[in-house]
Amino acid sequence: MIVISYFSIALIVFLVWFKSFLNDTATSKKDVISWIALIMGPLFWPVVLPLSLLQITSKKSVVKTAQCEQEL
């Protein structure tokens, strides 16, 4: 269920980025790096999001621990 949700959202992100990419007049449609970025972003989204959340929550716990130590 979680995997299906991740890839569904990745597909939605890709479609939004693809539409924006096609509507953008400043970016060349023949630029290979633009196409690679367009494809790689949604593919790595399911990996990056949990790691980002883990990093944010670990920083919050460190801050809470430091605040508790200062109160003592």
Number of C-alpha atoms within 10 A of each C-alpha: 5 7 9 9 11 17 15 12 15 18 14 13 17 18 14 11 17 15 11 11 17 11 10 11 9 7 11 12 12 8 9 10 9 14 14 10 12 17 14 12 15 21 17 11 16 16 11 13 12 11 12 11 11 12 11 11 12 12 12 12 11 11 12 12 11 11 11 10 9 8 6 5
